[in-house]
Amino acid sequence: MDVPGPLSWLAPGGGLSGLLRRGLKHTGVVQALTTRTAIVDLLDLADVTVPYAERSAPLGLDRFPLALDGADHEEARQVVAAALLRSDGEQRAGVDDAEQVVRTNLDEARGRGAVDVVSKVIDPALVAWVERWFGLPGCGPDLLRCGRLITHATFLNPPLPAFRVDLGGLRRAVDEVQAQHEALLAPMAEAPPGTVSHALLQVVDPELAASHLLGLTVGPLALGSKALAEGVDLRLDGPWTAASIPTAEHGEAAFATLVDRCPPLPGVLRHNPVERRVQGGRRRVTVPAGLVLAATACPAHRGDVGAPALAYGHGRHRCLGEAQITGLGGRVLWLLGQHAPSRVGRLRAAPRPLGVRRWSFPGRLVVSLDA
């Protein structure tokens, strides 16, 4: 999750300086720096929600799990989780398709000595992956654009008291999502068994299935692209050799570590309805009512039994696709690691769509390739 302004300056450890924390309050958000256990306990509470629902209704996504709470949320989440489970075979086949895209594009770019990893590696790989997994060949580029607009309209446009909302961007997102919703109905009906589309259509009506599928694009296509681009950028700050990531499994571990370092993670924006006192290191911290960025100075310790990856949230609103994006991200990092020894350019933001004032998605990152 990402929000603009001071939150983009979160340090890798999760904490803002005193000056930036005061500036954060002016946006209507307060940061509570606590221990990891305290954040987990907070996010486990049923009444702690994500600031998503208010923006979801105009997009037609108000029945997607993140826009719901209580029994409705659990029911919708079970539907989506079951569809992901039943489509696991095609998800894995999609990772193989993505790997082939990465290999082909890297081989074509090697003679030129450099490649833009966002436009030529990351986004094409994600598109190939999702087209196979969802059962929607040819729809990937539209879904990629739609997923980014949904993210912009919800997470990047939070209803903060002192924050200027990008109304043009919201209108653009609403129009795009509604158009894409209608365009998906026919190809979803033709999706083969074993895909997400087919699995959803077995349990919900086509309109809701299309809404669920569009809501799912936010994770793998929007936030996944952002996390991978930032991860590659971070990885290039250190030694980048073929030996540094010798296998795809090592790539997964590297991607998991890099995601934990990407700001504003492991800070997690949530709405807390009542003031609470939680343990924050050596002292108890007051978590006020309202929008709170709950952050910890200690990244999640992956590999520990029961230790959640806070980069993906926790509790009732924890991301369902963590394992899937980690597998794909690790494969991409592994393949890049065989060819990309050093940096040429810095990560840059993508051009903003017409009518959108702010746009934080990565658009260009050029790296050199081995001969």
ZIBELNOR-V158587 format. One record per pair of residues at least 6 apart in sequence whose C-alpha atoms are under 7 Angstrom apart, sorted by the first residue. I is the first residue (numbers start at 0). J is the second residue. Records with the same first field share a line. If there is no record, write none. Layout:
I=J / J
//
This chain:
0=154
1=154 / 155 / 263
2=154 / 155
3=155
5=19 / 22 / 23
6=263
7=262 / 263
9=15 / 262 / 263
10=262
11=260 / 261 / 262
12=296 / 297 / 298
13=263 / 264 / 265 / 266 / 294 / 295 / 296
14=32 / 294 / 296
20=30
23=29
25=161
26=159 / 160 / 161 / 162
27=159 / 160 / 161 / 290
28=290 / 291 / 292
29=290 / 291 / 292
30=291 / 292 / 293
31=286 / 291 / 292 / 293 / 294
32=279 / 293 / 294 / 295
33=278 / 279 / 280 / 294 / 295
34=278 / 279 / 280 / 295
35=295 / 297
37=277 / 278
38=293
39=313
42=313 / 314
43=314 / 315
46=272
47=269 / 270 / 271 / 272
48=269 / 270 / 271
49=268 / 269 / 270
50=157 / 269 / 270
51=65 / 66 / 153 / 154
52=61 / 66 / 67
54=152 / 153
55=61 / 66 / 153
57=173
58=173 / 176 / 177
59=210
60=210 / 214
63=75 / 210 / 211 / 214
64=72 / 75 / 76
65=316
80=319
82=195 / 198 / 199
83=195
85=193 / 198
86=132 / 193 / 194 / 195
88=193
89=131 / 132 / 193 / 194
90=132
93=127 / 128 / 129 / 131 / 132
94=128 / 327
96=127 / 128
97=124 / 125 / 127 / 128
98=124 / 330
100=123 / 124
101=120 / 124
104=119 / 120
108=114
109=368 / 369 / 370
112=367 / 368 / 370
113=365 / 366 / 367 / 368
114=365 / 366 / 367
115=363 / 364 / 365 / 366
116=364 / 365
117=228 / 362 / 363 / 364
118=362 / 363
121=224
122=224
125=220
126=139 / 140
127=139
129=139
130=136 / 137 / 138 / 139
132=194 / 195
133=194 / 195 / 196
134=190 / 191 / 194 / 195 / 196
135=186 / 187 / 190
142=216
143=220 / 221
145=175 / 176
146=216 / 217 / 220 / 221
147=217 / 221
148=172
149=172 / 217
150=217 / 221
152=168 / 169 / 172
156=164 / 165
165=355 / 356
167=354 / 355
168=354 / 355 / 356
171=354
180=209 / 210
183=209
184=205 / 209
187=196
190=196 / 197
191=197
199=208
200=208
219=324
223=324
225=360 / 361
226=258
227=328
228=361
229=261
230=254 / 257 / 258
232=346
235=341 / 342
239=336 / 339 / 340 / 341
240=336 / 337 / 340
241=336 / 337
244=250 / 333 / 336
246=333
247=329 / 330 / 333
248=329
250=329 / 330 / 332 / 333
251=325 / 326 / 328 / 329 / 330
253=329
254=325 / 328 / 329
255=325
258=310
259=265 / 298 / 310
264=310
265=294 / 295 / 298 / 309 / 310
266=292 / 293 / 294 / 295
267=292 / 293 / 294 / 312
268=290 / 291 / 292 / 293
269=290 / 291 / 292
270=289 / 290 / 291
271=288 / 289 / 290 / 291
272=288 / 289
273=287 / 288
274=285 / 286 / 287 / 288
275=285 / 286 / 287
276=283 / 284 / 285 / 286
277=283 / 284 / 285
278=284
299=306 / 307 / 308 / 309
300=306
301=308
307=313
311=317 / 318 / 321
312=318
338=368 / 369
339=366 / 367 / 368 / 369
340=367 / 368 / 369
341=366 / 367
342=366 / 367
343=365 / 366 / 367
344=364 / 365 / 366
345=364
346=361 / 363 / 364
347=361 / 362 / 363 / 364
348=359 / 360 / 361 / 362 / 363
349=360 / 361 / 362 / 363
351=357 / 358
//
